[in-house]
Amino acid sequence: MQKLLMWIGLGVLGGWILALLVNFTIYQEVSTYYMVIHPLLDGIIFMTVMFGAYLLVWRSYKKSVKTATVQLGSLGLFFMVLAFIV
């Protein structure tokens, strides 16, 4: 089960990167305002951070379900607030 969860996370990361490459012209046009480095690299960095959050919650879940629930709720709230601010 743990290998399956890891492959699911890596599959989502790979799919996101592939989608960025295929739709790069569209992504570049709509994401010029808040770009840090380059639209493509910013998207890959963002998804890598999301994959890191996925791994953090997953490893925490293996140790304590309560801790993972608090982390997931906190991360979700943080990113929702960040989405409204940015």
C-alpha positions, 0 to 999 in steps of 0.5 A: 500500500505504501508503494502504491501511495508513493506511485500515486503521488509521483504520478500526479507530479509527473502528470502535472509537469506533462500538462504544463509542457503540453499546454505551455502557451496557454499557461504562459499567457495566464500566469504572467502577473505573479511569476517568480522565475519562469511560468514553467519553472514556477509551475513545477516548483509549486507542484513539487512543494505540493508533493512535499506536503503530500509526503509530509502528511502521508508520513505523519499519518503512518505515525499518528492519524490525529497529527496528520489530520491537524497538518492536513487541515492547517495546510489546506487552510493556509493554501486557501487563504494564500489562493485568495490573497494572491 
